[in-house]
Amino acid sequence: GENVEQHPSTLSVQEGDSAVIKCTYSDSASNYFPWYKQELGKGPQLIIDIRSNVGEKKDQRIAVTLNKTAKHFSLHITETQPEDSAVYFCAASGASGTYKYIFGTGTRLKVLA
Amino acid sequence: EAGVAQSPRYKIIEKRQSVAFWCNPISGHATLYWYQQILGQGPKLLIQFQNNGVVDDSQLPKDRFSAERLKGVDSTLKIQPAKLEDSAVYLCASSASYEQYFGPGTRLTVT
């Protein structure tokens, strides 16, 4: 069935360093890949997304890359700050037109001051 | 623009009791989702509505869970009777296309 694998499950970085989180998806029909940030006691917040016709997208300190051939996509956070500490989830859309997501298992990012 | 509203934020019940959650999506969003998020896991889709029709409820435990979306706006999710393994955060999300926006969730504890 459809599956999204996410690594690592936890990640600790020093403030100012970069963080990279990787996801692999199984459904070749997936065409939309969002990333969410979830802080304690809150719902997931959409931080960046990418569609299958684009290889890379950047928004200030956050970037996402997509390799459709390998079915990989990654989140890159540069110049990390303590407020970046949270759990990050990747997701992949299901069959075209359904807007259904399959989520990864999450990465707990800790930025050490 | 107001976000997705959910209530209550917290609920504690005993097993075999019933509980209901309410969601008000972002105005104009035709698609509404209910997810279950167990501690330490990613959200899992329970049911997806398009306006007031069900698009996908393949992972909804229909013997105890039910959901409705009257008039294509607000939605309620009900659990009856609750089991210990239903302890989780129940998230509601809405979308106009691909981007889904989540509410704060309802944390359910079943004792």
Interface residues (C-beta under 8 A of the other chain):
Chain A: V4 Q6 Y32 P34 Y36 G41 K42 G43 P44 Q45 L46 D49 R51 F89 A91 S93 T98 Y99 K100 Y101 F103 G104 T105 G106
Chain B: V4 T31 G40 Q41 G42 P43 K44 L45 Q48 V55 D56 L91 A93 S95 S97 Y98 E99 Q100 Y101 F102 G103 P104 G105
